[in-house]
């Protein structure tokens, strides 16, 4: 389907892990329909990266309720993952400035790898929360979005929350 030779070409029913990996690759390259077909197969119910990616597929299709459902499930699974101890550089000025830039550029609407969710749940959780807030805003549910934004902790999110509060 693609001229891009780097695009994975799933054959048959790949194992769950490979299927999710291929779907995330498809999604990053803009092949949302192909990603959706892989992600909507059974076996991804406990995979936060797969559920997040499926939420992105529904968001692209304008199916906001389904996107919300998948982002919520992904967020719930991410929150259940064990968190590593905080890095001493997490609160550096540079890290905060870069985090703000990522928020402004809506990086949270980019698929997350399975490994990213497992290794960095402190980053994956806010990404899922921001994506969920984004969908609530798309639906015109500003009050719900602001309530969810209260769960964003840290100085990197202060500007985002202030902008969100002013938008009402």
Backbone bond lengths (Angstrom), bond angles and torsions (degrees), N, CA, C in turn:
res aa  C-N    CA-C-N  psi(-1)  N-CA   C-N-CA  omega(-1)  CA-C   N-CA-C  phi
1 X - - - 1.444 - - 1.514 112.92 -
2 X 1.305 117.07 -10.26 1.448 119.95 -172.94 1.509 110.56 -134.13
3 X 1.316 114.74 151.60 1.451 120.03 174.69 1.519 111.24 -87.93
4 X 1.327 116.34 -10.73 1.456 121.40 179.96 1.518 108.67 -77.28
5 X 1.308 117.19 114.42 1.464 120.82 -176.16 1.512 112.91 -73.61
6 X 1.323 118.24 -11.34 1.458 121.01 178.78 1.518 112.30 -85.22
7 X 1.318 117.27 -8.47 1.443 120.88 -178.79 1.520 109.39 -72.49
8 X 1.342 117.04 127.59 1.458 118.51 179.51 1.517 110.58 -65.12
9 X 1.295 116.18 145.16 1.454 121.79 179.01 1.525 108.07 -117.57
10 X 1.353 116.28 93.05 1.444 118.51 -178.51 1.517 111.36 -66.14
11 X 1.305 115.61 139.19 1.456 119.47 177.73 1.516 108.27 -119.84
12 X 1.303 115.83 128.28 1.455 119.85 -179.97 1.510 111.10 63.84
13 X 1.299 115.71 -135.01 1.456 122.61 179.97 1.518 109.64 -114.13
14 X 1.334 118.99 90.14 1.459 119.55 -179.01 1.521 110.57 -65.37
15 X 1.332 117.60 157.64 1.470 119.04 175.98 1.520 110.09 -54.60
16 X 1.329 115.71 154.66 1.467 120.93 -175.53 1.521 112.96 -48.57
17 X 1.334 117.56 -48.87 1.459 121.01 -176.64 1.530 111.26 -60.93
18 X 1.324 117.63 -45.69 1.465 121.02 179.33 1.521 111.20 -67.91
19 X 1.320 116.35 -35.22 1.463 120.21 -179.87 1.524 109.72 -64.99
20 X 1.329 117.33 -43.79 1.459 121.36 179.91 1.524 109.74 -66.52
21 X 1.312 116.52 -43.62 1.467 121.16 177.84 1.528 111.13 -57.88
22 X 1.321 116.37 -45.97 1.467 121.24 178.93 1.527 110.54 -64.24
23 X 1.331 116.64 -41.74 1.469 120.38 -179.50 1.520 110.95 -63.65
24 X 1.322 117.45 -41.96 1.463 120.74 179.32 1.527 109.93 -64.83
25 X 1.323 116.27 -38.65 1.466 120.61 176.71 1.534 109.98 -63.57
26 X 1.321 117.01 -45.50 1.465 120.87 177.30 1.527 110.28 -58.00
27 X 1.317 116.38 -47.02 1.461 121.53 -177.27 1.522 111.31 -61.39
28 X 1.330 117.11 -42.75 1.464 120.65 178.75 1.520 111.74 -62.60
29 X 1.314 117.15 -29.38 1.463 121.01 -178.33 1.528 112.34 -91.74
30 X 1.323 116.17 1.27 1.456 119.52 176.39 1.518 114.84 93.70
31 X 1.321 118.05 3.85 1.458 121.66 178.44 1.528 109.03 -89.85
32 X 1.317 114.38 72.16 1.460 121.12 -172.53 1.528 111.16 -68.40
33 X 1.312 118.28 -39.86 1.469 120.81 -179.54 1.523 110.66 -62.01
34 X 1.325 116.24 -43.47 1.458 120.16 179.59 1.525 111.09 -64.99
35 X 1.328 115.42 -41.23 1.461 119.94 177.89 1.525 110.09 -62.10
36 X 1.315 116.20 -44.44 1.468 120.71 -179.65 1.527 111.14 -59.08
37 X 1.334 116.48 -44.59 1.468 119.85 -179.10 1.531 111.47 -60.02
38 X 1.310 117.30 -39.04 1.464 120.32 179.03 1.524 111.81 -73.29
39 X 1.325 116.04 -42.28 1.468 120.30 -175.28 1.520 113.62 -74.18
40 X 1.323 117.33 -24.85 1.463 119.88 -177.13 1.528 112.51 -83.78
41 X 1.326 117.58 -0.72 1.459 120.47 175.18 1.523 109.48 -74.64
42 X 1.325 117.70 151.73 1.472 120.31 179.12 1.531 111.51 -61.01
43 X 1.329 114.81 152.69 1.460 120.66 175.94 1.518 114.54 112.09
44 X 1.322 117.36 -2.29 1.469 120.51 -177.92 1.520 113.13 -106.19
45 X 1.324 117.02 8.07 1.461 121.55 -171.92 1.528 114.10 -63.61
46 X 1.313 118.04 -23.14 1.477 121.41 -177.35 1.526 111.71 -113.46
47 X 1.310 116.81 15.45 1.454 121.74 -177.72 1.534 109.20 -108.40
48 X 1.347 118.03 105.95 1.471 119.40 -175.34 1.529 113.38 -62.20
49 X 1.325 118.20 -34.74 1.472 120.33 179.07 1.524 110.80 -67.76
50 X 1.329 116.88 -40.15 1.462 121.00 179.24 1.528 110.58 -66.41
51 X 1.329 116.64 -43.23 1.464 120.06 179.59 1.524 111.31 -65.97
52 X 1.332 116.60 -38.87 1.465 120.53 177.15 1.532 109.92 -62.77
53 X 1.328 116.62 -45.83 1.465 121.21 179.78 1.530 110.61 -63.79
54 X 1.319 116.65 -38.99 1.466 120.32 177.35 1.530 109.99 -64.33
55 X 1.326 116.29 -38.25 1.469 119.96 174.91 1.518 111.38 -60.78
56 X 1.345 116.35 -40.15 1.467 119.80 177.24 1.530 111.26 -63.65
57 X 1.326 116.57 -38.64 1.470 120.10 177.33 1.529 110.35 -60.29
58 X 1.329 115.76 -46.64 1.468 119.42 179.49 1.530 110.84 -65.14
59 X 1.331 117.31 -35.96 1.458 120.72 176.73 1.529 109.96 -61.53
60 X 1.323 116.67 -45.49 1.472 120.97 177.89 1.528 111.41 -60.40
61 X 1.331 116.95 -33.39 1.466 121.42 -179.62 1.526 112.20 -82.40
62 X 1.339 117.10 -4.19 1.461 120.36 -178.71 1.521 112.58 77.41
63 X 1.327 117.16 16.05 1.467 122.81 179.57 1.532 108.26 -95.67
64 X 1.331 114.99 79.18 1.458 121.00 -170.59 1.527 113.90 -66.30
65 X 1.321 117.40 -38.48 1.464 118.92 -179.45 1.525 111.00 -63.90
66 X 1.323 116.97 -42.21 1.469 120.56 178.00 1.532 110.12 -66.85
67 X 1.327 117.35 -37.89 1.470 120.75 177.55 1.520 110.00 -61.78
68 X 1.329 117.12 -44.55 1.462 121.57 179.30 1.527 110.05 -59.62
69 X 1.320 116.44 -46.55 1.463 120.57 -179.54 1.522 111.35 -57.29
70 X 1.323 116.90 -46.39 1.467 120.21 -177.51 1.530 112.21 -71.78
71 X 1.325 118.13 -38.46 1.463 120.30 176.97 1.534 110.53 -64.80
72 X 1.333 117.06 -40.01 1.465 120.29 178.59 1.530 111.14 -63.39
73 X 1.335 116.63 -43.86 1.464 119.92 178.73 1.524 110.58 -63.26
74 X 1.324 116.50 -42.41 1.462 121.21 179.18 1.526 110.20 -61.79
75 X 1.316 116.91 -46.47 1.462 121.79 179.95 1.527 110.86 -60.68
76 X 1.319 116.96 -42.49 1.465 121.50 179.01 1.534 110.84 -60.49
77 X 1.328 116.86 -44.60 1.468 120.74 179.59 1.529 111.50 -67.96
78 X 1.321 117.06 -38.20 1.467 120.60 178.88 1.523 110.22 -64.06
79 X 1.328 116.34 -42.73 1.474 120.25 -179.62 1.524 111.94 -63.20
80 X 1.325 116.78 -25.49 1.464 120.74 -179.53 1.530 112.29 -81.48
81 X 1.325 117.75 -11.07 1.465 121.00 -179.51 1.521 109.92 -74.41
82 X 1.345 117.26 146.48 1.464 119.19 176.74 1.526 110.69 -67.37
83 X 1.318 116.43 139.16 1.462 121.16 -179.38 1.517 110.76 -98.00
84 X 1.328 115.80 134.48 1.463 118.47 174.62 1.527 109.40 -73.36
85 X 1.333 117.89 161.45 1.467 119.09 177.48 1.528 110.46 -62.56
86 X 1.342 117.41 151.14 1.465 119.58 -178.63 1.525 111.48 -64.51
87 X 1.301 113.83 145.20 1.459 120.46 176.47 1.518 108.59 -81.28
88 X 1.328 118.31 141.39 1.466 119.54 -179.76 1.523 112.68 -63.67
89 X 1.308 118.15 -19.27 1.459 120.96 -178.78 1.517 113.34 -92.58
90 X 1.345 117.81 -3.39 1.460 121.62 -177.01 1.522 112.55 -56.37
91 X 1.314 117.10 -34.48 1.456 120.58 -175.91 1.524 112.97 -102.83
92 X 1.307 117.79 19.60 1.460 119.73 178.31 1.524 109.46 -71.31
93 X 1.308 115.76 155.50 1.471 121.42 -179.60 1.525 110.90 -56.83
94 X 1.331 116.08 -41.58 1.461 120.06 -178.77 1.522 110.57 -65.24
95 X 1.326 117.65 -45.21 1.463 120.90 179.79 1.524 110.83 -61.06
96 X 1.317 117.20 -41.32 1.469 121.14 179.50 1.523 110.57 -66.29
97 X 1.322 116.96 -43.06 1.467 121.07 179.05 1.537 110.27 -62.10
98 X 1.319 116.34 -42.68 1.475 120.24 178.86 1.526 111.42 -67.22
99 X 1.334 117.20 -38.57 1.467 120.64 177.95 1.528 110.54 -63.31
100 X 1.324 116.92 -41.95 1.472 120.53 177.27 1.527 111.07 -61.31
101 X 1.320 115.95 -41.30 1.471 120.95 178.70 1.525 110.18 -62.76
102 X 1.327 116.83 -42.95 1.464 121.15 178.49 1.525 110.95 -61.65
103 X 1.328 116.90 -40.25 1.464 120.81 179.16 1.523 109.63 -64.97
104 X 1.336 117.36 -46.10 1.465 121.16 -179.74 1.523 112.09 -62.78
105 X 1.322 116.81 -32.31 1.466 121.26 -179.58 1.524 112.65 -88.58
106 X 1.328 116.61 4.11 1.463 123.82 178.60 1.530 113.11 55.89
107 X 1.310 115.76 43.10 1.457 121.21 177.18 1.525 110.25 -61.24
108 X 1.318 116.40 -23.25 1.459 120.99 179.43 1.525 113.03 -64.47
109 X 1.315 117.62 -8.96 1.463 121.15 176.00 1.530 110.93 -98.88
110 X 1.318 115.51 24.24 1.457 123.42 177.18 1.527 107.62 -109.46
111 X 1.322 118.33 138.93 1.471 119.05 179.37 1.523 112.28 -60.48
112 X 1.330 115.01 147.20 1.462 121.55 177.28 1.521 108.58 -103.95
113 X 1.323 116.92 140.31 1.456 121.14 173.82 1.523 109.46 -72.39
114 X 1.328 115.49 154.75 1.466 120.28 177.00 1.523 110.85 -58.28
115 X 1.319 116.02 -42.57 1.454 121.02 -178.73 1.531 110.98 -63.62
116 X 1.325 117.06 -36.94 1.460 121.16 178.76 1.526 110.08 -60.55
117 X 1.325 116.91 -45.31 1.472 120.45 -179.96 1.518 111.10 -60.93
118 X 1.321 116.38 -43.85 1.465 120.61 -178.24 1.522 112.29 -68.63
119 X 1.323 116.51 -43.75 1.462 120.71 -173.77 1.522 113.72 -83.76
120 X 1.327 116.78 -27.90 1.462 120.37 -174.91 1.536 111.79 -131.64
121 X 1.332 117.51 57.93 1.464 118.20 -178.49 1.523 113.16 -62.70
122 X 1.342 118.01 -24.87 1.473 120.45 178.26 1.526 111.45 -68.10
123 X 1.309 117.89 -23.14 1.461 121.89 175.79 1.526 110.64 -94.78
124 X 1.325 116.31 -37.53 1.471 120.60 -178.32 1.526 111.56 -65.80
125 X 1.328 116.95 -39.29 1.464 120.57 -179.88 1.523 113.12 -58.27
126 X 1.335 118.16 -53.83 1.462 118.86 177.72 1.537 113.33 -61.47
127 X 1.333 117.34 -32.80 1.473 118.86 176.77 1.524 110.53 -62.31
128 X 1.334 116.39 -44.93 1.462 120.34 178.85 1.522 110.23 -64.91
129 X 1.323 117.19 -39.37 1.459 121.32 178.99 1.533 110.89 -65.26
130 X 1.327 117.39 -42.78 1.465 120.89 177.74 1.529 111.47 -63.65
131 X 1.329 116.90 -38.86 1.469 120.18 177.82 1.528 110.22 -64.51
132 X 1.315 116.18 -40.75 1.459 120.89 178.20 1.531 110.40 -63.97
133 X 1.317 117.09 -43.94 1.470 121.28 176.72 1.527 109.91 -60.00
134 X 1.321 116.44 -42.11 1.467 121.50 179.01 1.535 110.81 -56.58
135 X 1.324 116.93 -44.60 1.467 120.42 -179.25 1.525 110.49 -67.18
136 X 1.334 116.69 -41.40 1.466 118.55 176.83 1.533 110.84 -58.98
137 X 1.318 117.30 -40.71 1.468 120.44 177.60 1.521 111.24 -65.24
138 X 1.338 116.89 -38.50 1.468 120.69 177.58 1.527 110.89 -61.41
139 X 1.327 115.59 -33.95 1.468 120.37 179.54 1.532 112.48 -84.04
140 X 1.349 117.09 -2.49 1.458 120.55 -178.90 1.517 112.90 79.17
141 X 1.319 117.44 19.50 1.460 123.16 -178.15 1.536 109.17 -97.84
142 X 1.328 115.49 64.99 1.462 122.36 -173.63 1.516 112.55 -62.77
143 X 1.324 117.43 -41.67 1.464 120.54 -178.51 1.534 110.99 -62.50
144 X 1.326 117.31 -43.25 1.462 120.62 178.08 1.525 110.56 -64.95
145 X 1.334 116.38 -38.53 1.465 120.80 178.81 1.526 110.32 -62.73
146 X 1.321 116.70 -41.99 1.463 120.30 179.87 1.531 111.69 -66.75
147 X 1.340 116.19 -36.50 1.468 119.06 177.24 1.527 110.43 -65.09
148 X 1.323 117.15 -41.68 1.461 120.44 177.60 1.522 111.04 -65.10
149 X 1.316 116.67 -38.09 1.467 121.18 -178.80 1.520 111.63 -61.28
150 X 1.315 117.35 -25.37 1.470 120.33 177.86 1.528 110.81 -61.18
151 X 1.322 117.20 -22.55 1.460 121.34 178.51 1.518 114.06 -79.71
152 X 1.321 116.40 -5.93 1.468 120.51 177.37 1.522 108.59 -84.70
153 X 1.310 116.18 115.22 1.455 120.93 -174.61 1.523 110.09 -113.01
154 X 1.322 115.18 134.72 1.457 121.02 177.04 1.515 111.27 125.07
155 X 1.322 115.09 155.68 1.465 120.12 -175.78 1.520 112.54 -67.34
156 X 1.312 118.26 -21.69 1.469 120.47 178.66 1.529 110.83 -65.03
157 X 1.343 117.23 -23.89 1.459 120.68 -176.47 1.521 113.23 -98.86
158 X 1.323 118.44 -7.07 1.463 121.33 -176.66 1.524 112.23 -58.34
159 X 1.316 117.14 -46.97 1.471 121.50 -179.41 1.527 110.65 -64.12
160 X 1.326 116.16 -41.34 1.468 121.31 179.18 1.534 109.92 -60.86
161 X 1.333 117.03 -47.71 1.457 120.69 -179.05 1.527 111.35 -65.09
162 X 1.319 117.26 -36.72 1.460 120.93 178.56 1.542 110.14 -65.22
163 X 1.309 116.70 -44.41 1.464 121.41 177.88 1.524 110.47 -62.01
164 X 1.319 116.11 -41.31 1.453 121.26 179.51 1.532 110.83 -63.46
165 X 1.339 116.48 -42.95 1.470 120.36 179.09 1.517 111.82 -64.73
166 X 1.329 117.05 -36.03 1.469 121.62 -179.63 1.521 112.27 -73.29
167 X 1.333 117.21 -21.11 1.462 120.14 -176.08 1.516 113.12 -76.60
168 X 1.323 117.48 -8.27 1.454 119.45 -178.27 1.495 112.43 -82.04
